[in-house]
Amino acid sequence: MRILLILLFLSSGTMAAEVKIHSAIDSIKIVSNGNVHVILSEPTGANCYSSGRKLKINEGQMGVTAEGLDRMLSILLTAKATNSPVRLWFDDSNRNCTVGSMEL
């Protein structure tokens, strides 16, 4: 039982801290490798790049697949075109602030 508790304690320190934000989109950037950078109109409150407003969506990180990346880009483009806010869940354990899921 003690070993199980120790393993749970040690693994909890390495888990990503997932945070949710609700914000409009200022800009969307597609980088050369196909990943997406999003600048929000509101700061995230986390230590993300661009004064806490940049989130990244990277294939292979936070469970994002190529198909998932395409679907997330569709949501972002729809939100930007209609000036609608989106909810994004992201990992704030480092400055990259990578997104794992979102909703419109």
CORQUI-V231103 format. One record per residue. N is the residue number from 1. RES is the residue in three letters. SS is DSSP state (2 for helix, 1 for strand, 0 for the rest). PHI is phi in radians with two decimals (NA if undefined). PSI is psi in degrees with one decimal (NA if undefined). Layout:
# CORQUI-V231103
n=<N	N>
res=<RES	RES>
ss=<SS	SS>
phi=<PHI	PHI>
psi=<PSI	PSI>
This chain:
# CORQUI-V231103
n=<1	2	3	4	5	6	7	8	9	10	11	12	13	14	15	16	17	18	19	20	21	22	23	24	25	26	27	28	29	30	31	32	33	34	35	36	37	38	39	40	41	42	43	44	45	46	47	48	49	50	51	52	53	54	55	56	57	58	59	60	61	62	63	64	65	66	67	68	69	70	71	72	73	74	75	76	77	78	79	80	81	82	83	84	85	86	87	88	89	90	91	92	93	94	95	96	97	98	99	100	101	102	103	104>
res=<MET	ARG	ILE	LEU	LEU	ILE	LEU	LEU	PHE	LEU	SER	SER	GLY	THR	MET	ALA	ALA	GLU	VAL	LYS	ILE	HIS	SER	ALA	ILE	ASP	SER	ILE	LYS	ILE	VAL	SER	ASN	GLY	ASN	VAL	HIS	VAL	ILE	LEU	SER	GLU	PRO	THR	GLY	ALA	ASN	CYS	TYR	SER	SER	GLY	ARG	LYS	LEU	LYS	ILE	ASN	GLU	GLY	GLN	MET	GLY	VAL	THR	ALA	GLU	GLY	LEU	ASP	ARG	MET	LEU	SER	ILE	LEU	LEU	THR	ALA	LYS	ALA	THR	ASN	SER	PRO	VAL	ARG	LEU	TRP	PHE	ASP	ASP	SER	ASN	ARG	ASN	CYS	THR	VAL	GLY	SER	MET	GLU	LEU>
ss=<0	2	2	2	2	2	2	2	2	2	2	2	0	0	0	0	0	1	1	1	1	1	1	0	1	1	1	1	1	1	0	0	0	0	0	1	1	1	1	1	0	0	0	0	0	0	0	0	2	2	2	2	0	1	1	1	1	0	0	0	0	0	0	0	0	2	2	2	2	2	2	2	2	2	2	2	2	2	2	2	2	2	0	0	0	1	1	1	1	1	1	0	0	0	0	0	0	1	1	1	1	1	1	0>
phi=<NA	-1.10	-1.10	-1.07	-1.12	-1.13	-1.10	-1.10	-1.13	-1.16	-1.26	-1.17	-1.30	-1.78	-1.33	-1.22	-1.58	-1.56	-2.13	-2.00	-2.37	-2.09	-2.73	-1.38	-1.77	-1.47	-2.69	-2.24	-2.18	-1.71	-1.63	-1.03	-1.51	1.63	-1.28	-2.14	-1.97	-2.12	-1.82	-1.54	-1.38	-1.98	-1.17	-1.35	1.50	-1.79	-1.52	-1.44	-1.13	0.99	0.98	1.40	-1.92	-1.66	-2.06	-2.09	-2.05	-2.07	-1.03	1.60	-2.01	1.00	1.37	-1.36	-1.70	-1.05	-1.14	-1.11	-1.07	-1.07	-1.18	-1.13	-1.09	-1.07	-1.09	-1.10	-1.13	-1.12	-1.08	-1.15	-1.16	-1.79	0.95	-1.76	-1.29	-2.15	-1.82	-2.20	-1.86	-2.48	-1.61	-1.83	-1.30	-2.56	-1.23	-1.22	0.81	-1.43	-1.48	-1.94	-2.81	-2.75	-2.55	-1.85>
psi=<-40.9	-38.9	-42.3	-44.1	-39.9	-44.0	-41.3	-40.8	-45.5	-40.6	-27.0	-26.8	-19.0	-1.7	146.2	142.6	106.2	129.6	149.2	140.5	149.6	114.6	157.3	164.9	126.3	-48.1	158.2	129.9	128.0	122.6	168.5	-28.3	3.6	-7.0	166.2	135.3	134.5	129.5	121.1	157.4	-20.2	142.5	147.7	-21.8	-5.0	174.2	49.2	163.1	168.8	54.0	35.4	14.6	-10.2	127.7	151.1	141.5	109.9	127.3	133.8	-6.8	145.0	28.0	9.2	124.7	173.0	-42.5	-41.2	-39.4	-44.0	-42.1	-39.9	-39.3	-39.7	-42.6	-44.5	-43.8	-39.4	-45.0	-42.8	-44.2	-31.6	3.8	39.5	140.7	155.4	157.4	129.1	135.6	128.2	162.4	118.8	22.5	-11.4	176.6	-14.4	-28.0	67.3	135.9	138.9	-26.7	164.6	164.2	151.6	NA>
